[in-house]
Amino acid sequence: MNTKSFLTCLSVTFIIALGCVAGINYIIDPYGLFGTFRINGFNALKPVAGESVRIIKPYQVSRIKPKTLIIGNSRPEMGLDPNHRCWPADKRPVYSMTIPGSSVYMQIRCAQHALADHAVRMVLLVVDFLDFLIKPGVGQDPYKWPPAAAEFEDRLLVNVLGQKNDNFFRQSLKDYLAGIFSLNALDGSINTLIGQINPNASNRTELGFNPARNYLDIIHHEGQYVLFKQKNNEVVSRLLQNDWSIYHKGFLWSADMEALRQFIQYAKIRNIKLIVFINPYHADYLNSIEQTGKWPLLEEWKRAMTRLVNEQEGVELWDFSGFNQYTVEEPPAANDTRTVMQWFWEPAHYRKELGDKMLARMLAGEGCVQPVEDREFGTLLSMNNIEQQLARFRSQRDAFITGRPEAVARIRSVLPASKTF
C-alpha cells in the first residue's frame, strides 16, 4: 500500500471512528445535553450528569423554555419536584435551575439566563443562611458593582446587566462539540449504560430534578446515622471557620444581597411572580447554629431577608426553618442500615416528601389543595411579624433543647473541646 492509500485509509477510519463516537454520545446523551429520548434500561438514568450540572443546566433550560423556575442550591434540587401535582397548568413546564454548591450570585445569574427568552412567568427562589455568610474585612470595595465576570457566565445568554453575552456562542459551540466528540463523553456514555443496572444510581431528570435515590445505597450499606454525623461535622466546622458576618464591615451591604435585590427588581419589571423561601433544616442543623454561637447571626439574616424582600410589593418570603413535627425527626441509631427517615436525607437536605408539603403550602394561592395538618407548616414573613416569629422560633429552640438532651449531645460531641457557647 502506497503512502497516499495509507493516508486515505487512515482518514476514512478516523472519520468512521469519530462518527461512531458522536453517534453513541448523542444517542445515550450521558449528561442530558441534547435532550435525546430517554429509554428505560438504556439511558433513562443519568448517573454522570451530576458531575456537570453547571455546564449542562444552562443549555437544558434554554431547550425546555419553562414557564416556572426553581432557583437555588442542592437542597431544592433534591427536595422540590418539577412534576408535583400543585404546579398550575399555565405555569408548566417547571425546570429546576438549581446548582449544588453555588453562590447566591451564581444562582441569580443562572436565573437571569433562564429569564432571557421571556417564557418564564413564575420563580421560586431559595435563600439559604450559609450562602450569605462572608468573611469580615475582605479588603474589597463593598459597592463595586457589577463584579468581574466569572468563567461560568460565558454559558449564559446575558451578562449581569441583562445585555447580550458576546461569549455565549463560542462557549456553547465548545461545550456541544465536547459533549458529542470527546472521549470523556464516551466514557460517560459507557458509565451511563452500566449505571442502568442500579435503580438507585445518581440521576438528573430532564427537568433538572435530583431524585437523590443514590442516598438509599449509602443508607443500606452504612446507615443514615453516618450521613448525619458527616453533615453535622461539616456544618459545625464551617460555622467555626471564621467570625462570619452577613455584611461587609461598616456597611449594611453585601454582594450576595445586592444580587438578590437586583433580581427581585428584575423579576418585578418583567411581571414575573416571585416567591422567595427559606429551606427547612433538620433540628440537628439548627442545633449546630445554636451550639456554635451563630443563632444571633441567623436572626440578623432573617431580618435582613425580610427587609429586602418586602421592598417590593407582591413578593412573598416563606420560612420553613422552624422546629416542627418534620424537622425534629430522630435519626436512626448507629449500625441501623434498614431504617430510612421519612423527611430528611441528612440535616441539610430534605426529601421530596417534605418538599411536596412546601409546594402545597406556597402554591395554595394557585389553587393547590393543602392537607389541614400542614397549614401551620411554613410562615409568611413580613416587617409586621418578623420579631414575633423570631421570638416564636427561639421558644421552639429552647423547648427542643430542654426536651431532647440526646439531640443536643449529638452536636456537642462534634464541637472542639475549646468551643462551648
C-alpha positions in Angstrom: 0.0 0.0 0.0 1.5 3.3 -1.0 1.6 6.4 1.2 -1.5 8.0 -0.4 -3.6 4.9 0.0 -2.5 4.5 3.6 -3.3 8.1 4.5 -6.7 7.8 2.7 -7.5 4.6 4.7 -6.3 6.2 7.9 -8.5 9.3 7.3 -11.6 7.2 6.5 -11.0 5.1 9.6 -10.7 8.2 11.7 -13.8 9.7 10.3 -15.8 6.5 10.8 -14.5 6.2 14.4 -15.3 9.8 15.1 -18.8 9.3 13.7 -19.3 6.3 15.9 -18.2 8.2 19.0 -20.6 11.1 18.1 -23.5 8.7 17.4 -23.0 6.8 20.7 -22.7 10.1 22.7 -25.7 11.6 21.0 -28.0 8.6 21.4 -27.0 7.8 25.0 -26.7 11.5 25.9 -24.9 10.9 29.3 -25.3 14.4 30.6 -28.7 15.2 29.2 -27.1 17.9 27.0 -29.0 17.0 23.8 -32.4 16.0 25.1 -32.3 12.7 23.4 -35.3 10.5 24.2 -34.8 8.5 27.4 -35.4 4.8 27.3 -35.8 2.8 30.5 -33.0 0.3 30.9 -30.9 2.1 28.3 -30.3 5.7 29.0 -33.1 6.9 31.3 -30.9 7.3 34.3 -28.0 9.8 34.0 -25.5 8.7 36.7 -22.7 11.0 35.5 -24.9 14.1 34.9 -24.5 15.4 38.4 -20.8 16.0 37.7 -21.6 18.6 35.1 -24.8 20.4 36.1 -23.0 23.8 35.9 -22.3 23.2 32.3 -25.4 21.4 31.3 -28.3 23.1 33.0 -28.0 26.5 31.2 -28.4 24.6 27.9 -31.2 22.4 29.2 -33.3 25.3 30.5 -32.9 27.1 27.1 -34.1 24.0 25.3 -37.1 23.3 27.6 -38.2 27.0 27.8 -40.0 26.6 31.2 -42.8 28.8 32.5 -41.7 28.3 36.1 -38.2 28.1 37.6 -36.9 26.7 40.8 -33.7 28.6 41.7 -31.2 27.6 44.4 -28.6 25.1 45.6 -28.7 21.3 46.1 -31.4 21.5 48.8 -34.3 22.4 46.4 -32.7 20.3 43.7 -33.3 17.2 45.8 -36.5 18.4 47.5 -38.7 20.3 45.1 -40.2 18.2 42.3 -40.9 19.9 39.0 -43.6 17.3 38.3 -45.5 18.0 41.6 -49.3 18.0 41.3 -49.7 21.6 42.6 -48.0 23.3 39.7 -50.8 25.1 37.7 -51.2 24.0 34.1 -50.4 27.5 32.9 -47.1 27.6 34.8 -45.8 24.3 33.3 -43.3 23.1 32.4 -41.3 23.7 35.6 -37.5 23.5 35.5 -35.2 23.1 38.5 -32.4 25.6 37.6 -30.6 24.6 40.9 -26.9 24.3 41.1 -25.3 22.4 44.0 -22.6 24.3 45.9 -23.4 27.5 44.0 -23.1 31.0 45.4 -26.1 33.3 45.6 -24.6 35.3 42.7 -24.3 32.2 40.5 -27.9 31.2 41.3 -29.1 34.7 40.4 -27.1 34.8 37.2 -28.5 31.4 36.1 -32.0 32.7 36.8 -31.3 35.8 34.6 -30.1 33.5 31.8 -33.3 31.4 32.0 -35.5 34.6 32.0 -33.8 35.9 28.9 -36.2 34.1 26.5 -39.3 35.7 28.1 -41.2 32.4 28.6 -40.9 32.3 32.5 -43.9 33.5 34.4 -43.1 32.4 38.0 -39.9 31.8 40.0 -39.4 30.0 43.3 -36.1 31.2 44.8 -34.4 29.7 47.8 -32.4 31.9 50.2 -30.0 29.8 52.4 -28.3 31.2 55.6 -24.9 29.7 55.0 -24.8 31.0 51.4 -24.9 34.6 52.7 -22.1 34.4 55.2 -19.0 36.4 54.3 -15.6 36.9 55.9 -15.4 40.3 57.6 -12.8 42.7 56.3 -12.2 41.0 53.0 -10.5 44.2 51.7 -12.7 45.0 48.7 -14.8 47.9 47.7 -18.2 46.8 49.0 -20.1 48.8 46.4 -18.1 47.7 43.4 -20.9 46.5 41.0 -21.1 44.6 38.9 -18.4 42.1 39.9 -16.0 40.9 37.3 -17.5 38.1 35.1 -16.7 34.6 36.2 -15.9 31.7 33.8 -19.3 30.1 34.2 -21.0 33.2 32.9 -19.7 32.5 29.4 -22.5 29.9 29.2 -25.3 32.5 30.0 -27.3 34.4 27.3 -27.0 37.7 29.1 -24.5 39.5 31.3 -25.3 40.7 34.8 -26.8 43.9 33.4 -29.2 41.9 31.2 -27.3 42.7 28.0 -26.4 40.1 25.3 -23.4 38.0 26.2 -21.0 38.0 23.2 -19.1 34.9 24.5 -22.1 32.7 24.6 -22.0 31.3 21.0 -18.3 30.4 21.2 -18.6 28.7 24.6 -21.8 26.8 23.7 -20.2 25.6 20.5 -17.2 24.3 22.5 -19.5 22.6 25.0 -21.6 20.9 22.4 -18.6 19.6 20.5 -17.1 18.3 23.7 -20.4 16.6 24.6 -20.6 14.7 21.3 -17.0 14.1 20.2 -14.8 13.8 23.3 -13.5 10.7 24.9 -14.7 12.0 28.3 -18.3 12.0 26.9 -17.7 8.5 25.5 -16.6 7.3 29.0 -19.8 9.0 30.4 -21.9 7.1 27.8 -20.3 3.8 28.9 -20.9 4.6 32.6 -24.5 5.6 31.7 -25.1 2.2 30.1 -23.6 0.4 33.1 -25.5 2.6 35.6 -28.9 1.4 34.3 -28.3 -1.8 36.3 -28.8 0.1 39.6 -32.2 1.7 40.1 -30.7 3.8 42.8 -28.0 5.3 40.6 -27.4 9.0 40.8 -29.6 10.8 38.3 -30.9 14.2 37.0 -34.2 14.2 35.3 -35.0 16.1 32.1 -36.4 18.9 34.3 -33.3 19.3 36.4 -34.5 17.4 39.4 -32.2 15.2 41.5 -34.3 12.2 42.9 -31.4 11.5 45.3 -32.0 7.8 45.3 -28.3 7.2 45.5 -28.6 8.1 49.2 -30.5 4.8 49.6 -27.5 2.7 48.7 -25.4 4.7 51.2 -28.0 4.1 53.9 -28.3 0.4 53.2 -24.5 0.0 53.4 -23.6 2.4 56.2 -26.8 3.7 57.8 -28.3 7.1 57.9 -26.6 7.8 61.2 -23.3 8.1 59.2 -24.8 10.7 56.9 -26.0 12.7 59.8 -22.6 12.5 61.6 -20.7 13.6 58.5 -23.1 16.5 57.8 -23.1 17.7 61.4 -19.3 17.7 61.4 -19.3 19.6 58.1 -21.8 22.3 59.3 -20.1 22.8 62.7 -16.7 23.0 61.0 -17.8 25.6 58.6 -19.6 27.7 61.2 -16.5 27.8 63.3 -14.1 28.6 60.4 -14.5 32.4 60.7 -16.1 35.2 62.6 -18.8 35.3 59.9 -20.9 38.3 59.1 -23.7 38.9 56.6 -22.5 42.4 55.8 -19.1 43.9 54.8 -17.6 45.6 57.8 -19.1 49.1 58.3 -21.8 48.6 55.7 -25.3 47.2 55.6 -24.4 45.7 52.3 -23.0 42.5 50.7 -22.6 41.4 47.0 -25.0 38.5 47.5 -27.7 40.7 49.0 -27.2 43.2 46.1 -27.5 40.4 43.6 -30.8 39.3 45.3 -32.1 42.8 45.4 -31.4 43.4 41.8 -33.1 40.1 40.8 -36.2 41.0 42.7 -36.4 44.2 40.8 -35.6 42.4 37.5 -38.5 40.0 38.1 -40.9 42.8 39.1 -40.2 44.7 35.9 -40.9 41.6 33.8 -44.2 40.9 35.7 -42.9 37.6 37.0 -44.4 36.2 40.1 -41.6 35.7 42.6 -41.8 33.5 45.7 -38.7 33.5 48.0 -38.4 30.8 50.6 -36.1 29.6 53.4 -35.4 25.9 53.4 -36.4 23.6 56.2 -33.4 22.5 58.2 -33.4 19.4 60.4 -33.2 20.2 64.2 -29.5 19.0 64.2 -28.7 21.7 61.7 -30.4 24.4 63.7 -28.8 23.0 66.9 -25.4 23.3 65.2 -26.1 27.0 64.6 -27.1 27.4 68.2 -24.2 25.4 69.7 -21.6 27.4 67.6 -22.9 30.7 68.8 -24.3 31.7 65.4 -28.0 32.0 66.4 -28.0 35.8 66.7 -26.5 36.0 63.2 -29.2 33.7 61.9 -31.8 36.1 63.3 -30.0 39.1 61.9 -30.0 37.4 58.5 -33.7 36.7 58.7 -34.4 40.3 59.5 -32.2 41.4 56.5 -34.1 39.0 54.2 -37.4 40.2 55.3 -36.5 43.9 54.8 -35.0 43.2 51.4 -37.9 41.1 50.1 -40.5 43.5 51.5 -39.0 46.3 49.5 -41.0 45.1 46.5 -44.8 44.7 46.9 -46.2 41.4 46.0 -43.1 39.3 46.6 -43.6 36.6 49.2 -41.0 35.3 51.8 -41.8 31.9 53.3 -39.9 30.5 56.2 -39.9 26.7 56.6 -36.9 26.6 59.0 -38.7 26.1 62.4 -38.8 23.2 64.8 -41.9 21.1 64.0 -43.1 17.6 63.6 -41.0 17.2 60.4 -37.7 18.8 61.4 -37.3 17.1 64.8 -37.5 13.6 63.2 -35.0 11.4 65.1 -32.1 9.9 63.0 -31.7 6.1 63.1 -29.2 4.6 65.6 -25.7 3.8 64.6 -25.4 0.5 62.7 -29.1 0.7 61.6 -28.9 0.1 57.9 -32.6 -0.6 57.4 -34.4 2.5 58.6 -34.8 5.3 56.1 -36.1 8.7 57.5 -39.3 10.0 56.1 -38.5 13.7 55.7 -34.7 14.1 55.6 -31.6 12.5 53.9 -29.3 14.3 56.4 -29.5 17.6 58.4 -29.2 19.9 55.4 -31.1 18.1 52.7 -34.8 17.3 52.9 -36.6 14.7 50.9 -39.1 15.2 48.1 -41.8 14.1 50.6 -41.2 17.2 52.7 -40.7 19.3 49.5 -44.2 18.3 48.4 -45.7 19.8 51.6 -43.7 23.0 51.0 -45.0 23.3 47.4 -48.6 22.7 48.6 -48.2 25.5 51.1 -46.6 28.0 48.8 -48.9 27.2 45.9 -52.2 27.3 47.8 -52.9 30.7 46.2 -52.6 28.9 42.8 -55.4 26.6 43.7 -53.5 23.7 45.3 -55.4 21.9 48.0 -53.4 21.5 51.1 -53.9 18.9 53.9 -55.3 20.5 57.0 -52.5 19.2 59.2 -49.9 21.1 57.1 -51.4 24.5 57.2 -49.2 25.5 60.1 -46.0 24.4 58.2 -44.2 27.4 56.9 -44.8 31.1 57.8 -45.0 34.1 55.6 -42.6 36.7 56.9 -43.2 40.4 56.8 -41.9 43.5 58.6 -45.1 43.3 60.7 -44.5 39.9 62.1 -40.7 39.2 61.9 -39.9 39.9 65.6 -42.9 37.8 66.7 -41.8 34.9 64.5 -38.2 35.2 65.7 -39.4 35.0 69.3 -41.5 32.0 68.5 -38.5 30.4 66.8 -36.4 31.0 70.0 -39.2 29.4 72.1 -39.3 26.4 69.9 -35.5 26.1 70.1 -35.5 26.3 73.9 -38.2 23.7 74.2 -36.3 21.4 71.9 -33.0 21.8 73.8 -34.8 21.1 77.1 -36.8 18.2 75.9 -34.2 16.4 73.7 -30.9 16.3 75.5 -29.7 13.4 73.4 -30.0 15.6 70.3 -28.0 18.4 72.0 -25.4 15.9 73.0 -25.1 14.7 69.4 -24.0 18.2 68.3 -21.8 18.8 71.3 -19.9 15.6 70.5 -18.6 17.1 67.3 -17.7 20.5 68.8 -14.0 21.1 69.6 -13.3 21.0 73.3 -12.4 24.7 73.4 -15.7 25.7 71.7 -18.6 25.8 74.1 -21.2 28.6 73.8 
